[in-house]
Amino acid sequence: MKRSRIASSILVLGLALPAAAVAAPFTCPSRGGDIVFGQEANVNSLDQMTSTTISTRNIAMNMYESLMTRSEDNRPILELAESMEESGDGLIYTFRLRQGVTFHNGKPMTSADVAASFNRYNRIGIQRSTLDNVAGWDTPDPHTFVIRMKQVQPTFIEALSSFSVPIVIIPSEHENDERQQLRVVGTGPFRLLEFVPGSHARLGRFDGYQPNTAFEQRSGFGGYRVACVDTVTFRIVTEASARVAGLETGALQAVEDVPTRSLDSLRRNSAITILPLQNWWIQIALPNTAIPPTNNLAFRRAVQAALGMEDIMDAATDGNYRLNIGFQFPGRPSYTDAGKETYNINDQARARALLRESGYRNEPIILLTNRDYPPMYNAALVMQQQLRAVGINANLRVVDWPTSVQMSQRVNSDEWHFFHTGWGTQPALGALATMQFLVSPNAAYRPRDEHDDPEVLALWNAMNNERSAEARQAAYANMQRMVLERVYALPFGSLTKVQAVRSNVQGFVPFRIPRFSNVWIQQ
């Protein structure tokens, strides 16, 4: 096997701080207490395999774990595996599982559970294209899981370690649970106590949790993790003013989002700590190319030409934004401005000319959005005004966040023409995780009958399979340019998310998902 020791050490020890800088594994400065987290959007399922929503991920990823995950700086690290070996020909990955890991129901985790988890994901996982190049998997013994590849794929470990829609490990007896019906039993530091869709999810410390002793601190969604508090309640609080009020009174100990207009007063409150996180997500609208008139490229280009991104992003974020071309944040290694000529055109005459070319006849255009995430609703509202200004009969359809996601995923749906969302976790994970949104089985532009654009798909395959990093980056730049030129997505810009906690909540560090391991309440 090649790179056995090297791969293990890089993946396990690739932390932001050298191991020598920490004297001993993390221990809770205090234990006990309850944290109530004000979450801004609804969630109707905790099935992490079949949901791309932030609201699901916020809760589920404190309970589930995977073979691999990402570190604080988004490098692949081992999680439920203690080692990974790659064969000399690059076609076999052998994972040795950590021993002593148990599920929340008390059952010891074995390779049979890993295989069952991969089986379920391969059947209904929302990003099962991760496994397209996998020939199969084997379980030679209870502590070994082997993945066999069809061909060498230099990016496979990057894809496998993504926590966008990860292959979380579940008990083998749950393999056949249907989509959105997964029984919530994981291996993480918290277990589910109660879930009331539309209201709250309450998690409790899992006393049988075994921290990963290859680490000494939490890193990303892996590392050495400990549940210090007794419970964490994710309470759905969709009104921004209610989240602020709850934070001020102490009814909420932490909140997912603080509106810009409330920041000055909160900063003057010594009982509250403000925690900004730049480049939270890329505000975006996705066309439904399965139905007219958004199946017409000239019409989509007319919409693209009509949009002024400053006005959209200013309304979406109360001015807390940066214009941003494409699908990666500036400063990231994979960032490119390919296709910049399609961005922020804001040319009404050009939009009207393209409308005439498309043959548009004043058909109603439905912008699907929600009020759970105000940036999405406000972006849709301004987009509606800009489209009406050039003669497009644009109308909002406003539902709650989970319903909008479900509607957007229906094959050949005629319920919407543009879906408003945000891509945040994926751009943070890199170009590969982001562009997976634009290929089947769940291509975000909803091609009719799920038939991908073959030229986009060819560039996606090159992103995955080209041997050199330079060639993979070139494929990404070309894929971004093609997606923008064919208007398979309309990125508006990137926003800054501001979170906040009560000052006695210690160890809470903003990340792509709220993490409650290694977080304690100062007594």
Secondary structure, DSSP 8 states (H G I E B T S, - for coil): -BSHHHHHHHHHH--SS-GGG-SS----SS---EEEEEESS--S---GGG---HHHHHHHTTT---SEEE-TTS-EEESSEEEEEE-TTS-EEEEEE-TT-B-TTS-B--HHHHHHHHHHHHHH-TTGGGGTTEEEEEEEETTEEEEEESS--TTHHHHHT--SS------GGGTT--TT------SSSEEEEEEETTTEEEEEE-TT----TT-SSEETTEES----SSEEEEEE---HHHHHHHHHHTS-SEES---GGGHHHHHT-TTEEEEEEEEEEEEEEEE-TTSTTTT-HHHHHHHHHH--HHHHHHHHHTT-EE---SSS-TTSTT---TTGGGSS---HHHHHHHHHHHT-----EEEEEESSSHHHHHHHHHHHHHHHHTT--EEEEEE-HHHHHHHHTSTT--S-SEEEEEE-HHHHH-HHHHHGGGSTTS-TT--GGG---HHHHHHHHHHHH-SSHHHHHHHHHHHHHHHHHTTS-EEEEEEEEEEEEETTEES----SS---TT-EE--
